[in-house]
């Protein structure tokens, strides 16, 4: 998985709160091979009308390829299915902006290169106003400076430093652990010397 530092992409606005992981990808699609991509399953039921046809009025049903999603509070709540993140990433999204996120969703997102960018309600409202005023304006996000810009709106956002490093380097939890491999090996060696009885067969 490749990392990223800056994006400047097409933005789409989803005016709905409490979009949970069951909505992001219905359970019936989770047995599909990931190699085929999950992008077509993103918000599958919400994007369709009563006849199963794509609803042209739904924000994500566009011929453009957005990379930034402006959502509302409690995005990604519900079950812990990582497939919800796969669906967003495979659809081309690199960032979701909302006032709040499901905790497990946020962790899964970062491990898959997707930024869960949290804004307070006031800044979020300003961002939505700017987007509605001119929806064709791109959103720029800079992980080096933690700055967000869309038209006349600009702010600095807060991001956990570990998450920032993961996104920039394309790391998941295993990759992050490997950055401390020498320290881990040093600890094991010291532990073997101090408490050899706890390591009867040594360290393989």
N, C-alpha and C positions, 0 to 999 in steps of 0.2 A: 504494500500500500504506500503510495507516494504522499508526502506531506505538502503543505502549502503555507505561504506567508501572507500573501495578498490575493484578494479576489475583487473583481469589479464585474458584476453580473446582472443579468435580467432578474427582475424581482416580481414575485406574485404574492398577492395578499389573500389570505384565507380568513374571512370575517366570522370566525366561530371559535368559541371557547370550549374547553374540555374535550378536545379531540384526542381520544385514547388510542392505544396500540391496536385494539380490535377494529377500530375504524381505519387506521393507517394501513393495515393489511388484514383482511378477514382470514380466520383460521383455516378455511378450506384451501387456501393457496400455499400454506406453509410446507406442504410436502413436495412442492415443486423443486427441482434441482436449482441451486443457487447459480450454477453456471449459465442457466438460461436467462438470468436477470429477473429481478422482482419489480422493476420500474412500472410495468403495466398493471401491477396489482395495487399500486399506491392509491389509497382512498377509493378503491374499486366501486363500492356500492354508492358512495356519495357522488361520484362523478357521472352516474347514470340515472336515466329517467325510469319510469315505471315499466317501460318496454325493454329495458336493458341497453338502450342506446346512449352514447355519450351526450351529456347535456351541454350544449354550447355556451350556456350561461355560467357554468361552473368555472371558477377562476383558473384551475389547473388544466382545463381543456383548451389549450392554446397551441398554435403551430410553432411557437417559440420554445426555447429550452431554458427555462429559468434555473438559476443556481442559488437564489436566495428566496426563502419563504418567510413572509411576515405572518405570524400566527397570533393566537391569543393565549390567555392564561391557561395553565394546567395542561399544556401540550405534551403528549406522550405519556399520559397517566395510564393506569390500568395494568394489565399483565406485563410481565417482563420480557415479552418476545422480542428478541434481537432482530427478527425479520422485519419489524416496523422500520428500523434504521436502514436495513438493506434496501427496502422499497424506496426510501427517500434518496439514498446514495445512488442506487441504480437508475433513478429517474433524473439524476444530474444535479441534485442539491448538494451544496457544500456548507450551507448555514441555514439555521432556523432562528428567527428572532421572535421572542415572546417574553411576557412578564414573568412566567414561571413554567417549569417543566417537571415531568415525572423524574424522580431521582435516578431510577435504574435506566430509564431512557437516556438521560444525560450521559451516564457512564458509557453505555453502549454506543452512543453517538460519537463520543470522542475517540473511542477505540476503533472506530471505522472511518475516521477522518471528517466527521460532520460536526460543525460547531453549533452547540446550543447556546446562543447569545441571549443572555438575560438582560432586559431593560426594565427599569421601574415603570410604573403605570403612566406617569407623566411624560417621560421621554418616548415611551411606546406610542402614546396618543399623538405626539408631535410627528413621529415617524410616519404613522398611518396617514395623517393629514397631508404630509409632503408627497407621499406615494399617490394618494388619490388625486392630488392636484396635477400631477404629471406622472402617470404610471409607466411611461417609457424610459424614465430616468434610471440608470443603473445604481445599484448599491455597492459602495466600496467598503471593504473590511480589511484592516491591516492588523495582523497578529503581532508585529514587532512593537507597535505603539498602542495597540488595543483601541484603535479609533474606528468609528463607524460614520459613514457619510452618505447621504442621499439628498441631492439637491441642496437646499438651504439648511437642511438639518445635519448637524454634526455633533458627536458626543464621544466621550471616552467611556469604554465599558470595562467592567471588572471580569477577570478570567483567572481561574486557578492556575498557578505557574506550571504545575505538573501537566495539566490539560493543555496549556499553551505549547509546552515542549512536545507533547504527544502529537498535536496537530501539525506543528511545523516539521517534525521529523517523520511523520507517518508511523508512529509507534503505537502498539497496543500494550496491554499490561505485561506480557511476556518480554517484549522488547525493552520496556522500562526497567524490568527486573535485571535484564542482562547488562544494563549500564552500570550495575553495582556488583558485577560478577567477581571482580578481584577482591572486593570487601567481603563478599560472602565466602569465598574460598579461604581468605585469611582468617575469618572467624572460625570456620570449620577446623582449620589446622591448629589454631590456638585451643579450641575446645578438645581436640584429640589429645593434645599434650597435657592439658590441665585435668581432664577427666577421661583417661584412657579406658576405664571400665565401662564407659557408656558407648564405646566404639570398639567392641571386641574384634571385629573383622577389619578394622581400619576404615578408610574412606575409599570407595571405588571410584 
